[in-house]
Amino acid sequence: AMNENRVTINELATKMVDELRRIGYSEETIWRNYHPKIRMVVNYYERAGITFYSLKSTDEMLKLYEERCERGEITNHYLRQMRSIALRMNEFFVTGTLRILASKHGTIYKISADHENLIDRFIAEKKYKENTCDDVRWVVRKYLYYLEQKGHMTLEDVSVEEVRTFILETAADVKASSLHNILLYLKFFHMFLKDSDIPAPDCVELFSYKVYRDMPIQSYVTDEEFKRIIDEIDREDMPGKRDYAMIQITATTGLRACDVVRLKLKDIDWRKGEIHITQKKTGREVSLPLVRETAEALQDYILNGRPHSEYDELFLRALPPYYPISDASSIGDMFKRYQRKAGLSRQALDGKGYHGLRRRLAKKLLVSGTPSTSIAQILGHDDVNSVRQYLCLNTSNIKECALDFSGIEVQRKELM
């Protein structure tokens, strides 16, 4: 443990980065997610004139940032980042090592080593993306745990009736959208078992039952709200130039926040007037038009606001050290801040957040008569049916579909 001997803040930071490498974190993860946060702590210690790391000094740092957050000087997101890295640095200081942070999905479902290995083989075979892997692992663990509790340590002697009972019990406990995913992942799991010649009940058809997911109707950022928000941005200073450019990009291209923070200078083709990027969620390469107002906002930020930096990422922190913005949720916090300044009230899940700019664009495209296939490509949806969720926003055209009451006789006088 390092707390037995005095260690300087810079020594601790250097050794911690080495330890992250040793336990298997990639260079990209270290320099994108950890290094900027570690530097925040180092900068605090240096500003405070504190040479040696201590739990007490780090606790005092967090209290200071909590007070700043209460005064509105920093965002909740910034405070959460400081708490997160402080916990990790304290852990390393006390124990001399670090744990690999892994998803806790499915940890309540303790299953046999053989079944864990089976899940690993299935996920490796399907090549699911990182976020989907967590969901798939949770679903299959839940399923195998249920069967193990029934006394089945292998799938060979499981009956179709027992699988049907699992589906019925699960359907009673989860929403339709969750049940849809559970059946889908287990269908692919049983297809994998069949293709791998692993003895198991033939349940592919059983898991193929169609579950219609609820399509929640979410609102969007209206034109009037959008104008009030951007009117609050001070485009004369560096943070304002950057924030205005980020908001304009999503408003005109529909890019998700996770893709906006990953944009690089080379992704902008000024000659063709396009933005080229591989979307994080879908893995698809897309080329999006760079409209005039967005191009002007980007040019102003790059030429007059973006700090000189060795990083290729387009959008950087507004305060030194000028690292790339590493977390997409910080864009959402930024957007909320301008909404508050504009006097716009928000409610939970009201659809008025930064993502509401995508729905705003979708509505505009629908009203202009853009084909659903084109809208799906622009917004980065793999399935064209995903565009259906935006149809409810096109109220003017929906009204034209309504029938009047001509030709319908009213029988009851009180209804006239």
C-alpha positions as CSV (number, residue, x, y, z in Angstrom):
1,A,0.0,0.0,0.0
2,M,1.3,3.4,-0.9
3,N,-0.2,5.2,2.1
4,E,2.5,3.7,4.3
5,N,5.1,5.8,2.5
6,R,4.8,9.4,1.3
7,V,4.2,9.6,-2.5
8,T,3.9,12.8,-4.5
9,I,0.8,13.5,-6.5
10,N,2.8,13.3,-9.8
11,E,4.4,10.0,-8.8
12,L,1.0,8.6,-7.9
13,A,-0.5,9.8,-11.2
14,T,2.3,8.2,-13.2
15,K,2.2,4.9,-11.4
16,M,-1.6,4.8,-11.7
17,V,-1.4,5.1,-15.5
18,D,1.2,2.3,-15.5
19,E,-1.1,0.1,-13.5
20,L,-4.0,0.8,-15.8
21,R,-1.8,-0.5,-18.7
22,R,-0.7,-3.5,-16.7
23,I,-4.3,-4.7,-15.9
24,G,-5.2,-4.4,-19.6
25,Y,-6.8,-1.0,-20.3
26,S,-6.1,0.2,-23.8
27,E,-4.1,3.3,-24.6
28,E,-7.3,4.9,-26.1
29,T,-9.3,4.3,-22.9
30,I,-6.4,5.6,-20.7
31,W,-5.9,8.8,-22.6
32,R,-9.5,9.4,-23.3
33,N,-11.2,8.5,-20.1
34,Y,-8.6,8.5,-17.3
35,H,-5.7,10.8,-18.1
36,P,-7.8,14.0,-18.3
37,K,-9.5,13.2,-15.0
38,I,-6.2,12.4,-13.3
39,R,-4.8,15.7,-14.5
40,M,-7.8,17.5,-12.9
41,V,-6.7,16.1,-9.5
42,V,-3.0,16.9,-10.1
43,N,-3.9,20.5,-11.1
44,Y,-5.9,20.9,-7.8
45,Y,-2.9,19.7,-5.7
46,E,-0.5,22.0,-7.6
47,R,-2.8,25.0,-7.3
48,A,-3.2,24.3,-3.5
49,G,0.6,23.9,-3.1
50,I,0.2,20.3,-1.9
51,T,3.1,18.0,-2.8
52,F,2.2,14.6,-1.3
53,Y,-1.0,12.7,-2.0
54,S,-3.3,12.0,1.0
55,L,-6.9,10.9,1.5
56,K,-7.6,14.0,3.6
57,S,-6.4,16.4,0.8
58,T,-8.5,14.6,-1.8
59,D,-11.6,14.7,0.5
60,E,-11.0,18.4,0.9
61,M,-10.8,18.8,-2.8
62,L,-14.2,17.0,-3.3
63,K,-15.8,19.2,-0.6
64,L,-14.6,22.3,-2.5
65,Y,-16.0,21.1,-5.8
66,E,-19.3,20.2,-4.1
67,E,-19.6,23.8,-2.9
68,R,-18.7,25.1,-6.3
69,C,-21.4,22.9,-7.8
70,E,-24.0,24.3,-5.3
71,R,-23.1,27.8,-6.4
72,G,-23.5,26.8,-10.0
73,E,-19.9,27.3,-11.0
74,I,-19.5,23.7,-12.2
75,T,-21.9,21.1,-13.5
76,N,-23.1,18.0,-11.7
77,H,-21.4,16.1,-14.5
78,Y,-18.1,17.7,-13.7
79,L,-18.6,16.9,-10.0
80,R,-19.4,13.3,-10.7
81,Q,-16.2,13.0,-12.8
82,M,-14.1,14.3,-9.8
83,R,-15.8,11.9,-7.4
84,S,-15.2,9.0,-9.7
85,I,-11.5,9.6,-10.3
86,A,-11.0,10.5,-6.6
87,L,-12.3,7.0,-5.6
88,R,-10.0,5.3,-8.1
89,M,-6.9,7.3,-7.0
90,N,-7.8,6.6,-3.3
91,E,-8.1,2.9,-4.2
92,F,-4.7,2.8,-5.8
93,F,-3.1,4.9,-3.0
94,V,-4.5,2.5,-0.3
95,T,-4.1,-0.9,-2.1
96,G,-1.4,-0.3,-4.6
97,T,-3.5,-1.8,-7.4
98,L,-6.8,-1.3,-9.3
99,R,-9.7,-3.4,-10.1
100,I,-11.0,-3.7,-13.6
101,L,-14.4,-1.9,-13.6
102,A,-16.9,-4.2,-15.3
103,S,-20.6,-4.1,-15.8
104,K,-22.6,-5.5,-12.8
105,H,-25.3,-6.8,-15.2
106,G,-26.3,-10.3,-14.1
107,T,-24.0,-10.5,-11.0
108,I,-27.0,-11.6,-8.9
109,Y,-27.3,-14.7,-11.1
110,K,-24.5,-17.0,-10.0
111,I,-24.2,-19.8,-12.5
112,S,-21.7,-22.7,-13.1
113,A,-18.3,-22.1,-14.7
114,D,-19.5,-24.3,-17.7
115,H,-22.5,-22.1,-18.3
116,E,-20.3,-18.9,-18.0
117,N,-18.0,-20.4,-20.6
118,L,-21.0,-21.1,-22.8
119,I,-22.1,-17.5,-22.6
120,D,-18.6,-16.3,-23.5
121,R,-18.6,-18.6,-26.6
122,F,-22.0,-17.3,-27.7
123,I,-21.0,-13.6,-27.4
124,A,-17.8,-14.2,-29.2
125,E,-19.6,-16.0,-32.0
126,K,-22.2,-13.2,-32.4
127,K,-19.6,-10.4,-32.2
128,Y,-22.0,-8.1,-30.3
129,K,-21.0,-4.5,-29.7
130,E,-19.8,-3.6,-26.2
131,N,-23.1,-2.2,-24.9
132,T,-25.1,-5.0,-26.3
133,C,-22.8,-7.6,-24.8
134,D,-23.8,-6.4,-21.3
135,D,-27.5,-6.9,-22.1
136,V,-27.0,-10.3,-23.8
137,R,-24.9,-11.6,-20.9
138,W,-27.6,-10.5,-18.4
139,V,-30.4,-12.1,-20.3
140,V,-28.7,-15.5,-20.9
141,R,-27.4,-15.6,-17.3
142,K,-30.9,-15.0,-16.0
143,Y,-32.2,-17.8,-18.2
144,L,-29.5,-20.3,-17.2
145,Y,-29.8,-19.4,-13.5
146,Y,-33.5,-20.1,-13.7
147,L,-32.8,-23.5,-15.2
148,E,-30.0,-24.3,-12.7
149,Q,-32.5,-23.5,-9.9
150,K,-34.7,-26.2,-11.4
151,G,-31.9,-28.7,-11.1
152,H,-30.5,-28.5,-14.7
153,M,-26.8,-28.1,-14.7
154,T,-26.8,-28.9,-18.4
155,L,-29.4,-28.0,-21.1
156,E,-29.6,-31.6,-22.3
157,D,-32.5,-32.6,-20.1
158,V,-34.4,-29.3,-20.1
159,S,-37.9,-29.7,-21.6
160,V,-39.7,-27.3,-23.9
161,E,-42.5,-26.9,-21.3
162,E,-39.9,-25.7,-18.7
163,V,-38.7,-23.1,-21.2
164,R,-42.3,-22.0,-21.8
165,T,-42.8,-21.6,-18.1
166,F,-39.7,-19.4,-17.9
167,I,-41.1,-17.2,-20.7
168,L,-44.5,-16.8,-19.0
169,E,-43.0,-16.0,-15.6
170,T,-40.6,-13.5,-17.2
171,A,-43.4,-11.8,-19.2
172,A,-45.3,-11.1,-16.0
173,D,-42.3,-9.3,-14.5
174,V,-41.0,-7.1,-17.3
175,K,-42.2,-4.5,-19.8
176,A,-43.0,-5.4,-23.4
177,S,-39.9,-3.7,-24.7
178,S,-37.7,-5.8,-22.3
179,L,-39.5,-9.0,-23.1
180,H,-38.9,-8.3,-26.8
181,N,-35.1,-8.2,-26.2
182,I,-35.1,-11.2,-23.9
183,L,-36.9,-13.4,-26.4
184,L,-34.7,-12.1,-29.3
185,Y,-31.4,-12.8,-27.5
186,L,-32.5,-16.2,-26.3
187,K,-33.7,-17.1,-29.8
188,F,-30.2,-16.4,-31.1
189,F,-28.7,-18.3,-28.1
190,H,-30.7,-21.4,-29.0
191,M,-29.7,-21.0,-32.7
192,F,-26.1,-20.9,-31.5
193,L,-26.6,-24.1,-29.4
194,K,-28.1,-25.9,-32.4
195,D,-25.4,-24.8,-34.8
196,S,-22.7,-25.8,-32.3
197,D,-24.3,-29.3,-31.8
198,I,-24.8,-28.6,-28.1
199,P,-27.7,-30.7,-26.7
200,A,-30.6,-28.5,-25.8
201,P,-34.4,-28.3,-26.4
202,D,-35.4,-26.9,-29.8
203,C,-37.0,-23.6,-28.7
204,V,-36.2,-21.3,-31.6
205,E,-39.9,-21.2,-32.7
206,L,-40.9,-20.6,-29.1
207,F,-38.7,-17.6,-28.8
208,S,-39.9,-16.3,-32.2
209,Y,-43.2,-15.1,-30.7
210,K,-43.8,-11.5,-31.9
211,V,-43.8,-9.0,-29.1
212,Y,-44.9,-5.5,-30.1
213,R,-42.8,-2.9,-28.2
214,D,-44.5,0.3,-27.0
215,M,-43.4,3.3,-29.1
216,P,-43.2,6.1,-26.6
217,I,-44.2,9.5,-28.0
218,Q,-41.5,11.9,-27.1
219,S,-41.4,15.6,-27.8
220,Y,-38.7,17.6,-29.4
221,V,-37.0,21.0,-29.3
222,T,-39.3,23.4,-31.2
223,D,-38.1,26.1,-33.5
224,E,-39.1,28.8,-30.9
225,E,-37.2,27.0,-28.1
226,F,-34.2,26.4,-30.3
227,K,-34.0,30.2,-31.1
228,R,-34.3,31.1,-27.4
229,I,-31.5,28.6,-26.6
230,I,-29.0,29.8,-29.2
231,D,-29.7,33.4,-28.4
232,E,-28.3,32.7,-24.9
233,I,-24.9,31.6,-26.2
234,D,-22.1,34.2,-26.1
235,R,-20.4,33.6,-29.4
236,E,-17.7,36.1,-28.7
237,D,-15.8,33.8,-26.2
238,M,-14.2,30.4,-26.8
239,P,-16.8,28.2,-24.8
240,G,-19.7,29.9,-26.6
241,K,-18.2,29.4,-30.1
242,R,-17.6,25.7,-29.3
243,D,-21.1,25.1,-27.7
244,Y,-22.8,26.9,-30.6
245,A,-21.0,24.7,-33.1
246,M,-21.9,21.5,-31.3
247,I,-25.5,22.4,-31.1
248,Q,-25.7,23.4,-34.8
249,I,-24.1,20.1,-35.9
250,T,-26.7,18.0,-34.2
251,A,-29.5,20.4,-35.2
252,T,-28.6,20.1,-38.9
253,T,-27.2,16.6,-39.2
254,G,-28.8,14.7,-36.4
255,L,-25.5,13.4,-35.0
256,R,-25.7,11.8,-31.6
257,A,-23.7,13.4,-28.8
258,C,-21.5,10.4,-28.6
259,D,-20.5,11.0,-32.2
260,V,-20.1,14.8,-31.8
261,V,-17.4,14.3,-29.1
262,R,-15.6,11.8,-31.4
263,L,-15.5,14.1,-34.4
264,K,-12.0,14.8,-35.7
265,L,-10.7,17.7,-37.7
266,K,-10.1,15.4,-40.7
267,D,-13.8,14.3,-40.6
268,I,-14.8,17.6,-42.2
269,D,-14.5,17.7,-46.0
270,W,-14.7,21.4,-46.7
271,R,-14.4,21.0,-50.4
272,K,-17.4,18.7,-50.7
273,G,-19.3,20.3,-47.8
274,E,-19.7,17.0,-45.9
275,I,-19.0,15.4,-42.6
276,H,-17.7,11.8,-42.7
277,I,-17.9,9.7,-39.6
278,T,-18.3,6.1,-38.5
279,Q,-21.2,6.1,-36.0
280,K,-20.5,4.7,-32.6
281,K,-23.9,3.1,-32.0
282,T,-24.3,1.4,-35.4
283,G,-20.7,1.1,-36.7
284,R,-21.9,2.5,-40.0
285,E,-20.0,5.0,-42.1
286,V,-22.1,8.0,-43.0
287,S,-21.6,11.2,-45.0
288,L,-23.7,14.1,-43.9
289,P,-24.2,17.5,-45.5
290,L,-22.4,20.5,-44.0
291,V,-25.0,23.2,-44.3
292,R,-24.0,26.9,-44.3
293,E,-24.9,27.9,-40.7
294,T,-23.0,24.8,-39.3
295,A,-20.0,25.4,-41.6
296,E,-19.8,29.0,-40.5
297,A,-20.1,28.0,-36.8
298,L,-17.3,25.4,-37.2
299,Q,-15.0,27.8,-39.0
300,D,-15.5,30.5,-36.3
301,Y,-14.7,28.0,-33.6
302,I,-11.7,26.4,-35.4
303,L,-10.1,29.7,-36.4
304,N,-11.1,32.0,-33.5
305,G,-11.9,29.8,-30.5
306,R,-10.3,26.4,-30.6
307,P,-7.1,26.2,-28.5
308,H,-3.9,25.1,-30.1
309,S,-3.6,21.4,-29.3
310,E,-1.8,18.2,-30.3
311,Y,-5.2,16.3,-30.3
312,D,-7.1,15.6,-33.5
313,E,-10.5,15.8,-31.9
314,L,-12.5,18.7,-33.0
315,F,-14.0,19.8,-29.7
316,L,-11.8,20.5,-26.7
317,R,-12.3,21.5,-23.1
318,A,-12.8,25.2,-22.6
319,L,-10.2,25.4,-19.7
320,P,-6.6,24.2,-19.6
321,P,-5.5,21.5,-19.9
322,Y,-7.1,21.4,-23.3
323,Y,-8.0,17.8,-23.6
324,P,-10.8,16.4,-25.9
325,I,-14.2,16.2,-24.4
326,S,-14.4,12.6,-23.3
327,D,-18.0,12.2,-22.1
328,A,-21.0,12.7,-24.3
329,S,-23.2,13.5,-21.2
330,S,-21.3,16.7,-20.7
331,I,-22.9,18.0,-23.9
332,G,-26.3,17.3,-22.4
333,D,-25.3,19.2,-19.3
334,M,-24.1,22.1,-21.5
335,F,-27.5,22.1,-23.4
336,K,-29.4,22.1,-20.1
337,R,-27.5,25.1,-18.9
338,Y,-28.5,27.2,-21.9
339,Q,-32.1,26.0,-21.5
340,R,-32.2,27.3,-17.9
341,K,-30.7,30.6,-19.0
342,A,-33.4,30.8,-21.7
343,G,-36.1,30.3,-19.0
344,L,-37.2,26.9,-20.5
345,S,-38.5,24.5,-17.8
346,R,-37.7,20.8,-18.2
347,Q,-39.4,17.6,-16.9
348,A,-37.9,14.1,-16.7
349,L,-38.1,12.2,-20.0
350,D,-39.8,15.2,-21.7
351,G,-37.7,14.7,-24.9
352,K,-36.5,18.3,-24.8
353,G,-32.8,17.5,-24.1
354,Y,-29.9,17.6,-26.5
355,H,-31.3,14.4,-28.2
356,G,-34.4,16.4,-28.9
357,L,-32.5,18.2,-31.6
358,R,-32.4,14.9,-33.6
359,R,-36.2,14.6,-33.3
360,R,-36.5,18.2,-34.4
361,L,-34.5,17.4,-37.5
362,A,-36.6,14.2,-38.1
363,K,-39.8,16.2,-38.0
364,K,-38.4,18.8,-40.5
365,L,-37.4,16.0,-42.9
366,L,-40.8,14.3,-42.6
367,V,-42.7,17.5,-43.3
368,S,-40.5,18.3,-46.3
369,G,-41.4,14.9,-47.8
370,T,-38.0,13.2,-47.4
371,P,-38.4,9.4,-47.9
372,S,-38.2,7.3,-44.7
373,T,-35.2,5.4,-46.1
374,S,-33.3,8.6,-46.5
375,I,-34.3,9.8,-43.0
376,A,-33.1,6.4,-41.6
377,Q,-29.7,6.9,-43.3
378,I,-29.3,10.5,-42.2
379,L,-30.1,9.6,-38.5
380,G,-28.1,6.4,-38.6
381,H,-30.9,3.9,-38.0
382,D,-30.2,0.3,-39.2
383,D,-33.9,-0.4,-39.5
384,V,-36.1,1.9,-41.5
385,N,-39.0,1.0,-39.2
386,S,-37.2,3.0,-36.5
387,V,-38.4,6.1,-38.3
388,R,-42.0,5.4,-37.3
389,Q,-41.3,6.9,-33.9
390,Y,-41.0,10.3,-35.5
391,L,-44.3,10.1,-37.5
392,C,-46.3,11.3,-34.5
393,L,-44.3,14.6,-34.6
394,N,-45.7,15.4,-38.0
395,T,-49.0,16.7,-36.7
396,S,-49.9,18.8,-39.7
397,N,-49.9,15.8,-42.1
398,I,-51.5,13.5,-39.6
399,K,-54.5,15.8,-39.4
400,E,-55.0,15.3,-43.1
401,C,-55.5,11.6,-42.5
402,A,-58.4,12.2,-40.1
403,L,-62.0,11.6,-41.6
404,D,-64.7,14.1,-41.1
405,F,-68.3,13.2,-40.0
406,S,-70.0,13.8,-43.4
407,G,-72.5,11.1,-44.2
408,I,-72.8,9.9,-40.7
409,E,-76.3,10.3,-39.3
410,V,-76.6,11.3,-35.6
411,Q,-79.4,9.2,-34.0
412,R,-79.4,10.8,-30.6
413,K,-80.6,14.4,-30.4
414,E,-78.4,15.3,-27.4
415,L,-75.3,14.6,-29.5
416,M,-76.3,17.3,-32.0
